Amino acid sequence: SLLLTEFNKTQKTQFKGIKPIRIIKARFPMKTPLLASDKNGVKIEKRPGRGGGIDLFTRTRVDGQVRLNVMELKDEYSNSEPPEKVIRQAIKYAVFIQQLLRSQSGSVWWKLFGFSKSLPEKLIINATCVMPSNKKGVNDTSFGGKRLAINGIDEIELHYIYFEEVDGSIKEKESSLC
C-alpha cells in the first residue's frame, strides 16, 4: 500500500512517471488464469477466479513513451525468491498481457488500460521486479534494460526497483526505470 500511495502522488514522488492502471478511478487488479510462480513454467488454472494476479499493473513513462508495466512485488529480498525468480514471474505475466493485446479483443483491452491512441504495431511491455533492497547492500541489476523478443515483433523490457521503507514511507534506493 505504501508503493501505491507513492505511485499516486503528483508531486514529490520517488517514482516519477509510474501510475497504476485505473478503471472508474479505482486501481485495476489484473487477475489472470496463470499460476506464474511455479519454477517449472506456467500453469493455467481452469477454475474461474483461481489463477494468479499481476501485483502492480501500471502505465510507465520511459524515454517519453508510455508503456504498460507488469510489476511483480515481493516484501523482502530473500534466497527463496531472489530477483531472478521474481523477474521470471513478471515476464510470464507480461507475455500474457502481450497475447491478450494481440487477440481479437486487443484494441478493447488497450483502451481499457487507459490508452486513447490505436494499439501500436510494435508493443514494448515492461516487466519489473520490485522489492526491498538487499540487506547485504548489493542488488541484482544484471537484467535491467535487457529486452526479450516475442513473435519477432513485440518486446518485453526488463527492469528493477529496489526500495527502502523509512518512517512509514517508501524511498527509492535503486531503479532501472528512472
C-alpha positions, 0 to 999 in steps of 0.5 A: 500500500505504501508503493501505491500511495507513492505511485499516486502522488503528483508531486514529490514522488520517488517514482516519477512517471509510474501510475497504476492502471485505473478503471472508474478511478479505482486501481485495476487488479489484473487477475489472470488464469496463470499460476506464474510462480511455479519454477517449472513454467506456467500453469493455467488454472481452469477454475474461474477466479483461481489463477494468479494476479499481476501485483502492480499493473501500471502505465510507465513513462520511459524515454517519453513513451508510455508503456504498460508495466507488469510489476511483480512485488515481493516484501523482502529480498530473500534466497527463496525468491531472489530477483531472478525468480521474481523477474521470471514471474513478471515476464510470464505475466507480461507475455500474457498481457502481450497475447491478450493485446494481440487477440481479437479483443486487443484494441478493447483491452488497450483502451481499457488500460487507459490508452486513447491512441490505436494499439501500436504495431510494435508493443514494448511491455515492461516487466519489473521486479520490485522489492526491498533492497538487499540487506547485504547492500548489493542488488541484482541489476544484471537484467535491467534494460535487457529486452526479450523478443516475442513473435519477432515483433513485440518486446518485453523490457526488463527492469528493477526497483529496489526500495527502502521503507523509512518512517512509514514511507517508501524511498527509492534506493535503486531503479532501472526505470528512472 
